[in-house]
Each structure stands twice: as structure tokens, then as C-alpha cells.
Amino acid sequence: MRNTLDGSVVIVTGAARGMGEAHVRGLVRSGARVMATDILDTEGAALAAVLGTGVIYRHHDVRRSDDWQRIVDDTLSVFGRVDHLVNNAGVLSAGGITETTEAEFRRVMDINLIGCWLGMRHTIAALTATGGGSIVNISSTAGMQGYAGLGAYVSSKWALRGLTKTAALELGRHGIRVNSIHPGPISTPMLADVDTSTIVVGQPIARIGEPQEVTDLLLYVLADATYSTGHEFVIDGGATLGRVDPVVTTHR
Ligand SMILES: NC(=O)c1ccc[n+]([C@@H]2O[C@H](COP(=O)([O-])OP(=O)(O)OC[C@H]3O[C@@H](n4cnc5c(N)ncnc54)[C@H](O)[C@@H]3O)[C@@H](O)[C@H]2O)c1
């Protein structure tokens, strides 16, 4: 039987578009109330306007500690509790090791890693007061393997995977589960400038994923995966398994 998210309160970052938007819509369908945050205020406010009083949108740069404190305070004052945190905001950055500037590498780590660390730091007290709940950190298949030309992104997503495990160890005693989700290529604005035609070649499920497929997994991890913590939930069409075509062929 599915556990319920009905009436629970969830903070979702990077919620204005892409997978974050799908997560907000899925959570609302499940009866949750959502604090949706992003830096894209026009899109974020428009989303909240169509979804009704169960969704509040707030401007929130995940790199800023003061923004995080304001979001947690606002969530408590509007909804009275925090049950779950979804650290979804992130940026992609392409470039080889010698091409990527130090400033760009630091920017990616700041958003994709430190933003999630700040999110956990600022919500632990509220989650503990509610009696547990869970945190989901959105990593990537780039947190499961390397990708040439994506060093900053890969570093941030592997580090987030490691941080997830440490947080799970530290927070279990408060009843808080912490897991990571690792999507493969998903159809969102993040991939708008990426040539996706070659990405899925050799994948057992040879297509780009849809945001809703990740949302379905997120809802499961938040509500139903009650004996899982510190683990990776991979949703990638089998991309990280290897190639479907034989690597070794014989001459016979
Ligand atoms: N699309 C993919 O193929 C894919 C694959 C694996 C993992 N992911 C991860 O999934 C998450 C969602 O990505 P998406 O594909 O929906 O991309 P997206 O670009 O559509 O959405 C990312 C959101 O994060 C927000 N954001 C960026 N910087 C921010 C900041 N400093 N503070 C607050 N919000 C900020 C953006 O405004 C945007 O709304 C990201 O963490 C991404 O790394 C995406």
C-alpha cells in the first residue's frame, strides 16, 4: 500500500521549470503543500498561480544562507511544518578541465553542492521538530560515472552523492531519511542547447526520459521508501549499465 503525502509540507528548489515544476505538480496531485523556490520569478509565480493555495512561490538563490533561513521561516509561518526537502536546483556546465575557468568550476559547486548542503543545514531543525520525514538530493548519472567535458558538473554530483550518505548517517537518529536520485538524460530546458541525438545510443531504453517519470520515483522515495536511506535511486533508461552492443566479438 502506498504511504500518503496528503497534508505533508515539502520544500522544492529549482521549482519554476523542468523537473522541479513536474515535482511540484506531482506533489500537489498527491495532496502535499509545497514551498516552491527558484530564481526564475516570473515562471515560478505563474506556476503557483495555476496550482492554487497549496503552493507558495518564493525567490530563493540556493547559494545564499540568508535566503535559506527566510524560506524555512516562511514555510513554517505559512504551512506550520516541514516534512520533506527536495534539493533539485542545479546547473549544467560544459568544458574540459583546461577550458573551464576557476570561477565557473566554483559557480557549479556553489549551486549544485553547497546549495544542497545549506538546504540540509537549514531544514534539519524543522524536520526534526516534525518528527522525521526525508530529504532527497537530485544528483545525476554524472554522480555515478565520469563524463568527458563535464568535470565541474560531475564533481558536484559525485560530491552530492557522498554528502547524501554522510547526512543519512548523521540524521537517522532524528528519523530523517536522506537519499539521492540519479536521472539520466531528461527532457527539460537544461538540455535545450545539447545535441541529444547521440546521448541515448547504446542505452537499453533508447530514449530521453520525461520529467514525470522522475517525479513518480521522487514520490516513491519521499513517501514509500521507508527502509531506504543514504542510497542511490538511478533512473536512466539503463544508461549506466554499459552498452547494449557487444564490446567483444570473436573472429569465428
Ligand atoms: N535534465 C537532465 O537531463 C538532468 C539529468 C540528471 C540530473 N539533472 C538534475 O536535475 C535537476 C533539475 O534539472 P532540470 O533538468 O529540471 O533543469 P532546469 O534547468 O530546467 O531546472 C533547473 C532549475 O534550477 C534553477 N536554479 C539554477 N540556479 C539556481 C540557484 N542558484 N538558486 C535557485 N535555483 C536555481 C533554475 O532557475 C531552474 O529553474 C538539476 O539538479 C539537474 O542537475 C538533470
The ligand as a Gaussian input file, in Angstrom:
#p B3LYP/6-31G(d) Opt

LIG

0 1
 N       17.759000      17.278000     -17.462000
 C       18.612000      16.304000     -17.266000
 O       18.936000      15.555000     -18.218000
 C       19.175000      16.023000     -15.892000
 C       19.819000      14.788000     -15.690000
 C       20.324000      14.477000     -14.438000
 C       20.175000      15.374000     -13.395000
 N       19.549000      16.572000     -13.611000
 C       19.420000      17.455000     -12.457000
 O       18.044000      17.658000     -12.193000
 C       17.856000      18.934000     -11.542000
 C       16.783000      19.703000     -12.297000
 O       17.279000      19.997000     -13.589000
 P       16.357000      20.244000     -14.868000
 O       16.783000      19.268000     -15.885000
 O       14.941000      20.345000     -14.487000
 O       16.951000      21.648000     -15.327000
 P       16.314000      23.103000     -15.488000
 O       17.433000      23.956000     -15.946000
 O       15.080000      23.049000     -16.297000
 O       15.889000      23.464000     -14.000000
 C       16.838000      23.813000     -13.021000
 C       16.224000      24.900000     -12.154000
 O       17.195000      25.267000     -11.166000
 C       17.130000      26.674000     -11.023000
 N       18.366000      27.245000     -10.490000
 C       19.565000      27.372000     -11.113000
 N       20.430000      28.025000     -10.320000
 C       19.753000      28.296000      -9.169000
 C       20.104000      28.960000      -7.955000
 N       21.343000      29.493000      -7.768000
 N       19.183000      29.061000      -6.973000
 C       17.934000      28.544000      -7.154000
 N       17.528000      27.933000      -8.289000
 C       18.453000      27.808000      -9.276000
 C       16.869000      27.182000     -12.434000
 O       16.378000      28.514000     -12.444000
 C       15.878000      26.156000     -12.957000
 O       14.539000      26.536000     -12.717000
 C       19.229000      19.600000     -11.552000
 O       19.858000      19.408000     -10.298000
 C       19.982000      18.841000     -12.625000
 O       21.376000      18.884000     -12.422000
 C       19.058000      16.916000     -14.833000

